[in-house]
Amino acid sequence: MEFDRDFDAFINADHGGAGEKVTYTPTGGSASSINVILNQEYVDIDTGSVSVQGYKPTAYAKTSDIPNIAINDTITAPSLKTLDGTVYKTATNYKVVNYENDNTGFTALLLEVQ
């Protein structure tokens, strides 16, 4: 059985984990800093006549970091830079459009770029 602290090393970017620090702001609430894993999930929608492909930004967060997650909450990801300081991804603001708790300690947040 996993414990919340077991995920810390995996998701904490400060200690070599796969995550990155973002600012999470619940609707009408105060901003806080949390670690998430940001992905661009591939989506393929078959409409019957035309297939549409694209990418959907998704963040994976520890459920304990976002216990009251709601649609329209926001996440702000800082710009990403190479070791020499070159920006390869600008800072991005996202709105939560849906979420799914996987009952293992993580929640997937489906995001929309703002």
N, CA, C and O atoms as a MOPAC input file, in Angstrom:
PM7 MOZYME 1SCF
protein

 N      0.83600 1    -1.17200 1     0.00000 1
 C      0.00000 1     0.00000 1     0.00000 1
 C      0.88600 1     1.24200 1     0.00000 1
 O      1.81300 1     1.35500 1     0.80300 1
 N      0.59400 1     2.16800 1    -0.90400 1
 C      1.35000 1     3.39800 1    -0.98100 1
 C      0.85700 1     4.39000 1     0.05300 1
 O     -0.31100 1     4.38900 1     0.44200 1
 N      1.77500 1     5.23500 1     0.48800 1
 C      1.43900 1     6.32800 1     1.37100 1
 C      1.72400 1     7.62300 1     0.64400 1
 O      2.53100 1     7.66100 1    -0.28600 1
 N      1.06300 1     8.68200 1     1.06800 1
 C      1.22100 1     9.97700 1     0.43400 1
 C      2.69500 1    10.36400 1     0.32100 1
 O      3.11600 1    10.88300 1    -0.71300 1
 N      3.47300 1    10.12200 1     1.35400 1
 C      4.88500 1    10.50600 1     1.33900 1
 C      5.69300 1     9.69100 1     0.32400 1
 O      6.76700 1    10.12200 1    -0.09600 1
 N      5.18900 1     8.51900 1    -0.07300 1
 C      5.89400 1     7.71900 1    -1.06400 1
 C      5.93700 1     8.41500 1    -2.41500 1
 O      6.85400 1     8.18200 1    -3.20200 1
 N      4.96400 1     9.25900 1    -2.68900 1
 C      4.90300 1     9.95500 1    -3.97400 1
 C      5.77100 1    11.20200 1    -4.00200 1
 O      6.06100 1    11.72700 1    -5.07700 1
 N      6.19100 1    11.68600 1    -2.83400 1
 C      6.94900 1    12.92800 1    -2.77600 1
 C      8.20400 1    12.89000 1    -3.63100 1
 O      8.43700 1    13.81400 1    -4.41100 1
 N      9.01300 1    11.86000 1    -3.51000 1
 C     10.25400 1    11.78400 1    -4.27500 1
 C      9.98200 1    11.67200 1    -5.76600 1
 O     10.75800 1    12.17700 1    -6.57700 1
 N      8.90800 1    11.03000 1    -6.12900 1
 C      8.56200 1    10.84300 1    -7.53800 1
 C      8.14200 1    12.15000 1    -8.20000 1
 O      8.48800 1    12.40100 1    -9.35400 1
 N      7.40000 1    12.98500 1    -7.47600 1
 C      6.79500 1    14.16600 1    -8.07600 1
 C      7.52600 1    15.46500 1    -7.72500 1
 O      7.23100 1    16.50900 1    -8.30600 1
 N      8.47300 1    15.41500 1    -6.78600 1
 C      9.15100 1    16.62300 1    -6.33300 1
 C     10.35100 1    16.94700 1    -7.21000 1
 O     11.36900 1    16.25700 1    -7.15700 1
 N     10.23200 1    17.99000 1    -8.01400 1
 C     11.29100 1    18.38200 1    -8.93900 1
 C     12.54500 1    18.83000 1    -8.19600 1
 O     13.64700 1    18.70500 1    -8.73100 1
 N     12.40600 1    19.34600 1    -6.98100 1
 C     13.55800 1    19.82300 1    -6.21200 1
 C     14.48900 1    18.68800 1    -5.81300 1
 O     15.65300 1    18.92800 1    -5.49200 1
 N     14.00000 1    17.47700 1    -5.82800 1
 C     14.80300 1    16.33900 1    -5.40400 1
 C     14.96700 1    15.30600 1    -6.50700 1
 O     15.09800 1    14.11400 1    -6.22800 1
 N     14.96200 1    15.75900 1    -7.76800 1
 C     15.21600 1    14.87600 1    -8.89600 1
 C     14.02200 1    14.10600 1    -9.40600 1
 O     14.18200 1    13.20600 1   -10.23000 1
 N     12.83400 1    14.42900 1    -8.94500 1
 C     11.63700 1    13.73700 1    -9.40100 1
 C     11.20800 1    14.20700 1   -10.77700 1
 O     11.83000 1    15.08900 1   -11.37000 1
 N     10.14600 1    13.61400 1   -11.27500 1
 C      9.65900 1    13.90200 1   -12.61800 1
 C      8.72900 1    15.10800 1   -12.67300 1
 O      8.31800 1    15.51100 1   -13.76100 1
 N      8.39300 1    15.68400 1   -11.54800 1
 C      7.42100 1    16.77000 1   -11.50700 1
 C      8.03000 1    18.14100 1   -11.70300 1
 O      9.24200 1    18.30100 1   -11.84900 1
 N      7.14600 1    19.12100 1   -11.70000 1
 C      7.56500 1    20.51800 1   -11.72700 1
 C      6.65500 1    21.31400 1   -10.81300 1
 O      5.48900 1    20.96900 1   -10.62100 1
 N      7.19400 1    22.37300 1   -10.25500 1
 C      6.46700 1    23.20600 1    -9.32000 1
 C      5.58300 1    24.18000 1   -10.10400 1
 O      6.05800 1    24.87900 1   -10.99900 1
 N      4.28800 1    24.22000 1    -9.75700 1
 C      3.32800 1    25.11900 1   -10.39100 1
 C      2.56500 1    25.85000 1    -9.29000 1
 O      2.64600 1    25.50100 1    -8.11300 1
 N      1.82600 1    26.86700 1    -9.70500 1
 C      0.95900 1    27.58100 1    -8.77200 1
 C     -0.46800 1    27.13000 1    -9.01100 1
 O     -0.99000 1    27.25200 1   -10.11900 1
 N     -1.09400 1    26.61000 1    -7.97500 1
 C     -2.47700 1    26.14900 1    -8.03800 1
 C     -3.35200 1    27.16100 1    -7.30800 1
 O     -3.06600 1    27.52700 1    -6.16800 1
 N     -4.43300 1    27.61900 1    -7.97500 1
 C     -5.35100 1    28.57200 1    -7.36900 1
 C     -6.77600 1    28.05700 1    -7.48200 1
 O     -7.33200 1    27.99700 1    -8.57900 1
 N     -7.37200 1    27.68400 1    -6.35200 1
 C     -8.77900 1    27.27600 1    -6.39600 1
 C     -9.65600 1    28.50100 1    -6.66500 1
 O     -9.30900 1    29.61400 1    -6.26800 1
 N    -10.76900 1    28.30100 1    -7.32700 1
 C    -11.68900 1    29.39400 1    -7.62800 1
 C    -12.09400 1    30.08000 1    -6.33200 1
 O    -12.63400 1    29.44800 1    -5.42300 1
 N    -11.82600 1    31.38900 1    -6.25700 1
 C    -12.17700 1    32.15700 1    -5.06800 1
 C    -11.27600 1    31.91200 1    -3.87600 1
 O    -11.57900 1    32.36800 1    -2.77400 1
 N    -10.16000 1    31.19100 1    -4.07500 1
 C     -9.27400 1    30.86700 1    -2.96400 1
 C     -7.88800 1    31.45000 1    -3.14600 1
 O     -7.64100 1    32.23700 1    -4.05900 1
 N     -7.00100 1    31.05500 1    -2.27400 1
 C     -5.62200 1    31.53700 1    -2.28200 1
 C     -4.71600 1    30.59000 1    -3.05400 1
 O     -4.90100 1    29.37300 1    -3.03400 1
 N     -3.73400 1    31.16900 1    -3.73400 1
 C     -2.77900 1    30.39300 1    -4.51700 1
 C     -1.81900 1    29.64900 1    -3.60200 1
 O     -1.48000 1    30.11900 1    -2.51600 1
 N     -1.38600 1    28.47500 1    -4.06500 1
 C     -0.36200 1    27.71400 1    -3.34800 1
 C      0.53600 1    27.03200 1    -4.37000 1
 O      0.15100 1    26.83900 1    -5.52300 1
 N      1.71500 1    26.67900 1    -3.94000 1
 C      2.67500 1    26.01900 1    -4.80500 1
 C      2.57200 1    24.51000 1    -4.58100 1
 O      2.65300 1    24.03200 1    -3.45000 1
 N      2.39000 1    23.76400 1    -5.68600 1
 C      2.33200 1    22.30600 1    -5.61600 1
 C      3.21000 1    21.72700 1    -6.71800 1
 O      3.57800 1    22.42700 1    -7.66100 1
 N      3.53600 1    20.47200 1    -6.59600 1
 C      4.27900 1    19.76500 1    -7.64000 1
 C      3.30900 1    18.91700 1    -8.44800 1
 O      2.44000 1    18.24400 1    -7.89300 1
 N      3.46900 1    18.95800 1    -9.76200 1
 C      2.65000 1    18.14900 1   -10.66200 1
 C      3.54300 1    17.57700 1   -11.75900 1
 O      4.67500 1    18.01900 1   -11.95600 1
 N      3.01900 1    16.60500 1   -12.45100 1
 C      3.64900 1    16.13200 1   -13.68000 1
 C      2.76600 1    16.62100 1   -14.81000 1
 O      1.60500 1    16.22700 1   -14.91400 1
 N      3.31800 1    17.48400 1   -15.66300 1
 C      2.56500 1    18.02500 1   -16.79400 1
 C      2.85900 1    17.21000 1   -18.03600 1
 O      4.01800 1    16.95300 1   -18.36200 1
 N      1.82000 1    16.81000 1   -18.71900 1
 C      1.92700 1    16.04100 1   -19.96300 1
 C      1.07000 1    16.68600 1   -21.03600 1
 O      0.14000 1    17.43900 1   -20.74800 1
 N      1.40000 1    16.38000 1   -22.26000 1
 C      0.55300 1    16.71000 1   -23.40600 1
 C      0.00800 1    15.38300 1   -23.89900 1
 O      0.63400 1    14.73000 1   -24.73400 1
 N     -1.14800 1    14.97300 1   -23.39500 1
 C     -1.74100 1    13.68600 1   -23.75000 1
 C     -2.24200 1    13.70800 1   -25.19400 1
 O     -2.92400 1    14.64600 1   -25.60800 1
 N     -1.90000 1    12.67900 1   -25.94900 1
 C     -2.36900 1    12.53900 1   -27.32500 1
 C     -3.82700 1    12.11000 1   -27.31200 1
 O     -4.19600 1    11.19000 1   -26.58200 1
 N     -4.65200 1    12.76100 1   -28.10400 1
 C     -6.05200 1    12.36300 1   -28.22700 1
 C     -6.37700 1    12.11800 1   -29.69100 1
 O     -5.89000 1    12.82000 1   -30.57700 1
 N     -7.19800 1    11.12500 1   -29.92600 1
 C     -7.65000 1    10.77200 1   -31.26300 1
 C     -9.15800 1    10.56700 1   -31.17500 1
 O     -9.63200 1     9.61200 1   -30.56000 1
 N     -9.89400 1    11.46400 1   -31.78700 1
 C    -11.35200 1    11.42100 1   -31.72500 1
 C    -11.87900 1    10.99500 1   -33.09400 1
 O    -11.64800 1    11.66200 1   -34.10300 1
 N    -12.57800 1     9.88900 1   -33.10400 1
 C    -13.16300 1     9.40200 1   -34.34700 1
 C    -14.60600 1     9.89400 1   -34.40200 1
 O    -15.45700 1     9.41700 1   -33.65000 1
 N    -14.87900 1    10.83900 1   -35.28400 1
 C    -16.21700 1    11.41600 1   -35.39800 1
 C    -17.12400 1    10.62100 1   -36.33600 1
 O    -18.27800 1    10.99100 1   -36.55200 1
 N    -16.60700 1     9.54600 1   -36.88400 1
 C    -17.39800 1     8.74400 1   -37.81700 1
 C    -17.03100 1     9.03000 1   -39.25500 1
 O    -16.97900 1     8.11200 1   -40.07400 1
 N    -16.77400 1    10.29700 1   -39.58200 1
 C    -16.39700 1    10.62900 1   -40.94700 1
 C    -14.98600 1    11.20900 1   -41.02700 1
 O    -14.28500 1    11.02100 1   -42.02100 1
 N    -14.59000 1    11.89400 1   -40.00200 1
 C    -13.26900 1    12.51700 1   -39.98100 1
 C    -12.61900 1    12.21400 1   -38.63100 1
 O    -13.24800 1    12.34200 1   -37.58100 1
 N    -11.37200 1    11.81800 1   -38.68100 1
 C    -10.63500 1    11.57000 1   -37.44400 1
 C     -9.87800 1    12.83800 1   -37.07200 1
 O     -9.24200 1    13.45800 1   -37.92500 1
 N     -9.94500 1    13.22200 1   -35.80500 1
 C     -9.28200 1    14.43000 1   -35.32800 1
 C     -8.23600 1    14.02400 1   -34.29200 1
 O     -8.54400 1    13.33600 1   -33.31900 1
 N     -7.00000 1    14.46000 1   -34.51500 1
 C     -5.93800 1    14.17900 1   -33.56900 1
 C     -5.43200 1    15.49100 1   -32.98400 1
 O     -5.52400 1    16.54900 1   -33.60500 1
 N     -4.90100 1    15.39200 1   -31.78300 1
 C     -4.33400 1    16.56600 1   -31.15100 1
 C     -3.75900 1    16.20900 1   -29.79600 1
 O     -3.58500 1    15.03800 1   -29.45900 1
 N     -3.47100 1    17.23900 1   -29.03200 1
 C     -2.89400 1    17.06500 1   -27.70700 1
 C     -3.72800 1    17.81100 1   -26.68200 1
 O     -4.22900 1    18.90300 1   -26.95100 1
 N     -3.87300 1    17.22200 1   -25.51800 1
 C     -4.64700 1    17.80200 1   -24.42500 1
 C     -3.72300 1    17.92100 1   -23.22000 1
 O     -3.21000 1    16.91100 1   -22.73700 1
 N     -3.49900 1    19.14100 1   -22.72500 1
 C     -2.64300 1    19.26400 1   -21.54600 1
 C     -3.30100 1    18.60000 1   -20.33600 1
 O     -4.48600 1    18.79100 1   -20.06500 1
 N     -2.49900 1    17.81800 1   -19.62100 1
 C     -2.96800 1    17.09000 1   -18.44900 1
 C     -1.92100 1    17.20300 1   -17.35400 1
 O     -0.72500 1    17.07100 1   -17.61400 1
 N     -2.36700 1    17.44500 1   -16.13900 1
 C     -1.46400 1    17.49300 1   -14.99400 1
 C     -1.83900 1    16.36800 1   -14.04300 1
 O     -3.01900 1    16.09000 1   -13.83200 1
 N     -0.83300 1    15.72500 1   -13.47400 1
 C     -1.04600 1    14.69700 1   -12.46800 1
 C     -0.53200 1    15.24200 1   -11.14600 1
 O      0.64800 1    15.56600 1   -11.01400 1
 N     -1.43100 1    15.34200 1   -10.16300 1
 C     -1.09400 1    15.90600 1    -8.86200 1
 C     -1.42200 1    14.91200 1    -7.76000 1
 O     -2.28900 1    14.05300 1    -7.92200 1
 N     -0.72300 1    15.03600 1    -6.64000 1
 C     -1.08600 1    14.23500 1    -5.47800 1
 C     -2.46400 1    14.70400 1    -5.02100 1
 O     -2.69300 1    15.90100 1    -4.84800 1
 N     -3.35900 1    13.77800 1    -4.83200 1
 C     -4.72200 1    14.10200 1    -4.42300 1
 C     -4.72800 1    14.89500 1    -3.12400 1
 O     -5.57000 1    15.77300 1    -2.93600 1
 N     -3.80300 1    14.59400 1    -2.23600 1
 C     -3.74800 1    15.31100 1    -0.95700 1
 C     -3.36000 1    16.77800 1    -1.12000 1
 O     -3.64300 1    17.58700 1    -0.23600 1
 N     -2.71200 1    17.14000 1    -2.24300 1
 C     -2.35400 1    18.53900 1    -2.49700 1
 C     -3.52900 1    19.35600 1    -3.02500 1
 O     -3.51400 1    20.58400 1    -2.95500 1
 N     -4.55000 1    18.67300 1    -3.55500 1
 C     -5.69700 1    19.36500 1    -4.15800 1
 C     -7.00200 1    18.72200 1    -3.68100 1
 O     -7.79800 1    18.28000 1    -4.51000 1
 N     -7.23900 1    18.65800 1    -2.37400 1
 C     -8.38700 1    17.90700 1    -1.85500 1
 C     -9.74600 1    18.44500 1    -2.30200 1
 O    -10.71900 1    17.69400 1    -2.35000 1
 N     -9.82200 1    19.72200 1    -2.62500 1
 C    -11.09700 1    20.32400 1    -3.02900 1
 C    -11.06600 1    20.80300 1    -4.46700 1
 O    -11.67500 1    21.82100 1    -4.79900 1
 N    -10.36100 1    20.07800 1    -5.32200 1
 C    -10.24100 1    20.46400 1    -6.73100 1
 C    -11.61900 1    20.65800 1    -7.34700 1
 O    -12.55600 1    19.91900 1    -7.04800 1
 N    -11.72900 1    21.66500 1    -8.21200 1
 C    -13.00600 1    21.94500 1    -8.86700 1
 C    -12.74100 1    22.44600 1   -10.27900 1
 O    -11.67100 1    22.97400 1   -10.58200 1
 N    -13.72000 1    22.27100 1   -11.11500 1
 C    -13.64600 1    22.80900 1   -12.47400 1
 C    -13.53300 1    24.32800 1   -12.37000 1
 O    -14.17700 1    24.95200 1   -11.52800 1
 N    -12.70700 1    24.91400 1   -13.23600 1
 C    -12.39200 1    26.34300 1   -13.30600 1
 C    -11.29700 1    26.78100 1   -12.34900 1
 O    -10.92100 1    27.95300 1   -12.36600 1
 N    -10.76300 1    25.88900 1   -11.51100 1
 C     -9.56100 1    26.23000 1   -10.76600 1
 C     -8.45300 1    26.46400 1   -11.78700 1
 O     -8.58600 1    26.05900 1   -12.94100 1
 N     -7.36600 1    27.11000 1   -11.38200 1
 C     -6.30200 1    27.41400 1   -12.33600 1
 C     -4.95300 1    26.87600 1   -11.87500 1
 O     -4.69300 1    26.69500 1   -10.68600 1
 N     -4.11700 1    26.63200 1   -12.86400 1
 C     -2.73500 1    26.21700 1   -12.64300 1
 C     -1.86500 1    27.09500 1   -13.52300 1
 O     -2.15000 1    27.28600 1   -14.70500 1
 N     -0.80000 1    27.62700 1   -12.93700 1
 C      0.15600 1    28.42800 1   -13.68900 1
 C      1.49700 1    27.72700 1   -13.64700 1
 O      2.07300 1    27.51900 1   -12.57900 1
 N      1.99000 1    27.36500 1   -14.82700 1
 C      3.27900 1    26.69700 1   -14.94300 1
 C      4.32100 1    27.72700 1   -15.37000 1
 O      4.08800 1    28.49100 1   -16.30600 1
 N      5.46300 1    27.75300 1   -14.69300 1
 C      6.50800 1    28.71200 1   -15.06900 1
 C      7.15100 1    28.32100 1   -16.39400 1
 O      6.95600 1    27.21000 1   -16.88800 1
 N      7.91800 1    29.24300 1   -16.96100 1
 C      8.63700 1    28.91900 1   -18.19100 1
 C      9.68900 1    27.85400 1   -17.88700 1
 O     10.19600 1    27.75800 1   -16.77000 1
 N      9.99800 1    27.07400 1   -18.89000 1
 C     11.01700 1    26.03800 1   -18.76500 1
 C     12.24000 1    26.47600 1   -19.55000 1
 O     12.13100 1    26.97200 1   -20.67200 1
 N     13.41700 1    26.28400 1   -18.94300 1
 C     14.66000 1    26.75200 1   -19.54500 1
 C     15.68100 1    25.63000 1   -19.60900 1
 O     15.65200 1    24.69300 1   -18.81100 1
 N     16.57600 1    25.74400 1   -20.56500 1
 C     17.71400 1    24.83200 1   -20.63200 1
 C     18.71800 1    25.25400 1   -19.56500 1
 O     18.54200 1    26.29100 1   -18.92600 1
 N     19.75000 1    24.47500 1   -19.37100 1
 C     20.75900 1    24.80300 1   -18.37400 1
 C     21.45300 1    26.13300 1   -18.64300 1
 O     21.91400 1    26.79400 1   -17.71200 1
 N     21.52900 1    26.52900 1   -19.91700 1
 C     22.17100 1    27.81900 1   -20.21900 1
 C     21.19000 1    28.98900 1   -20.17400 1
 O     21.56400 1    30.11800 1   -20.49000 1
 N     19.93400 1    28.73300 1   -19.78200 1
 C     18.96500 1    29.81200 1   -19.60800 1
 C     18.05300 1    30.09000 1   -20.78600 1
 O     17.23300 1    31.00600 1   -20.72300 1
 N     18.17200 1    29.32300 1   -21.85600 1
 C     17.31800 1    29.51000 1   -23.02200 1
 C     15.91000 1    28.98700 1   -22.71900 1
 O     15.74700 1    27.83800 1   -22.30900 1
 N     14.90100 1    29.83000 1   -22.92200 1
 C     13.51600 1    29.42200 1   -22.67600 1
 C     13.05100 1    28.53000 1   -23.82700 1
 O     13.09900 1    28.93300 1   -24.98900 1
 N     12.60200 1    27.32100 1   -23.50100 1
 C     12.06400 1    26.44500 1   -24.54100 1
 C     10.56700 1    26.22400 1   -24.39300 1
 O      9.93800 1    25.62600 1   -25.26600 1
 N      9.98500 1    26.70700 1   -23.28100 1
 C      8.53000 1    26.70300 1   -23.13300 1
 C      8.17100 1    27.88600 1   -22.24400 1
 O      8.63100 1    27.98300 1   -21.10700 1
 N      7.35500 1    28.77300 1   -22.76900 1
 C      6.98800 1    29.96400 1   -22.01000 1
 C      6.03100 1    29.61100 1   -20.87500 1
 O      5.39100 1    28.56000 1   -20.89500 1
 N      5.94100 1    30.49400 1   -19.89200 1
 C      4.99900 1    30.31000 1   -18.78500 1
 C      3.59400 1    30.17200 1   -19.36200 1
 O      3.24600 1    30.84200 1   -20.33400 1
 N      2.79100 1    29.30200 1   -18.75700 1
 C      1.46200 1    29.01600 1   -19.29300 1
 C      0.43600 1    28.98800 1   -18.17600 1
 O      0.67600 1    28.42600 1   -17.10800 1
 N     -0.71100 1    29.60100 1   -18.43500 1
 C     -1.84800 1    29.55100 1   -17.51500 1
 C     -2.85400 1    28.53800 1   -18.04200 1
 O     -3.18100 1    28.52500 1   -19.22900 1
 N     -3.34200 1    27.68800 1   -17.13700 1
 C     -4.30800 1    26.65600 1   -17.49400 1
 C     -5.54400 1    26.78300 1   -16.61800 1
 O     -5.47400 1    27.24200 1   -15.47800 1
 N     -6.67500 1    26.36800 1   -17.17100 1
 C     -7.91800 1    26.24000 1   -16.40800 1
 C     -8.25100 1    24.76100 1   -16.33200 1
 O     -8.12300 1    24.04500 1   -17.32500 1
 N     -8.67800 1    24.29300 1   -15.16400 1
 C     -9.08700 1    22.90000 1   -14.99200 1
 C    -10.47500 1    22.73800 1   -15.61700 1
 O    -11.42100 1    23.41100 1   -15.20800 1
 N    -10.60000 1    21.84800 1   -16.60400 1
 C    -11.88800 1    21.62300 1   -17.25700 1
 C    -12.52600 1    20.30200 1   -16.83300 1
 O    -13.71600 1    20.07600 1   -17.05600 1
 N    -11.72200 1    19.43100 1   -16.22100 1
 C    -12.24400 1    18.18300 1   -15.67500 1
 C    -11.14000 1    17.55800 1   -14.83800 1
 O     -9.98300 1    17.97000 1   -14.92600 1
 N    -11.48400 1    16.57900 1   -14.03800 1
 C    -10.48900 1    15.90900 1   -13.21300 1
 C    -10.96400 1    14.50500 1   -12.87700 1
 O    -12.16000 1    14.21500 1   -12.88900 1
 N     -9.99500 1    13.63700 1   -12.57500 1
 C    -10.32300 1    12.25500 1   -12.24900 1
 C     -9.37300 1    11.75500 1   -11.16900 1
 O     -8.16300 1    11.68200 1   -11.38300 1
 N     -9.91500 1    11.41900 1   -10.03100 1
 C     -9.15200 1    10.82800 1    -8.94000 1
 C     -9.01400 1     9.34500 1    -9.25100 1
 O    -10.01600 1     8.65500 1    -9.44400 1
 N     -7.77500 1     8.84700 1    -9.30100 1
 C     -7.58900 1     7.43100 1    -9.66500 1
 C     -7.59200 1     6.49300 1    -8.46300 1
 O     -7.34700 1     5.29500 1    -8.60900 1
 N     -7.86900 1     7.03100 1    -7.27200 1
 C     -7.94200 1     6.25300 1    -6.02900 1
 C     -6.64200 1     5.54800 1    -5.66600 1
 O     -6.65500 1     4.57000 1    -4.91800 1
 N     -5.51400 1     6.03800 1    -6.19400 1
 C     -4.20800 1     5.52000 1    -5.79500 1
 C     -3.36200 1     6.60700 1    -5.15900 1
 O     -2.22700 1     6.35300 1    -4.75700 1
 N     -3.90100 1     7.81600 1    -5.06300 1
 C     -3.15100 1     8.93200 1    -4.49900 1
 C     -2.87900 1    10.03800 1    -5.48800 1
 O     -2.35300 1    11.08800 1    -5.11700 1
 N     -3.23400 1     9.81800 1    -6.75800 1
 C     -3.05000 1    10.84500 1    -7.77900 1
 C     -4.39000 1    11.23400 1    -8.38700 1
 O     -5.32600 1    10.43500 1    -8.43800 1
 N     -4.45900 1    12.47900 1    -8.84700 1
 C     -5.62200 1    12.96600 1    -9.56500 1
 C     -5.13600 1    13.55000 1   -10.88400 1
 O     -4.20100 1    14.35100 1   -10.90500 1
 N     -5.76600 1    13.15100 1   -11.98200 1
 C     -5.46900 1    13.70100 1   -13.29700 1
 C     -6.33800 1    14.92900 1   -13.50800 1
 O     -7.55400 1    14.88200 1   -13.32400 1
 N     -5.70000 1    16.03200 1   -13.89600 1
 C     -6.41400 1    17.27500 1   -14.17100 1
 C     -6.37100 1    17.53200 1   -15.66500 1
 O     -5.29600 1    17.71200 1   -16.23800 1
 N     -7.53200 1    17.55100 1   -16.29500 1
 C     -7.59700 1    17.88500 1   -17.71400 1
 C     -7.62600 1    19.41300 1   -17.80700 1
 O     -8.45900 1    20.06900 1   -17.18200 1
 N     -6.70700 1    19.96200 1   -18.59400 1
 C     -6.50200 1    21.40100 1   -18.60400 1
 C     -6.81500 1    22.02100 1   -19.94700 1
 O     -6.85000 1    21.34900 1   -20.97700 1
 N     -7.04000 1    23.32100 1   -19.90700 1
 C     -7.24100 1    24.12500 1   -21.11200 1
 C     -6.32900 1    25.34000 1   -20.99900 1
 O     -6.32100 1    26.02500 1   -19.97700 1
 N     -5.56100 1    25.60300 1   -22.05700 1
 C     -4.66500 1    26.75700 1   -22.05200 1
 C     -5.50300 1    28.03200 1   -22.06800 1
 O     -6.47000 1    28.14300 1   -22.82200 1
 N     -5.12600 1    28.97500 1   -21.24000 1
 C     -5.83300 1    30.26200 1   -21.16300 1
 C     -5.07400 1    31.34400 1   -21.87500 1
 O     -5.52200 1    32.49100 1   -21.91100 1

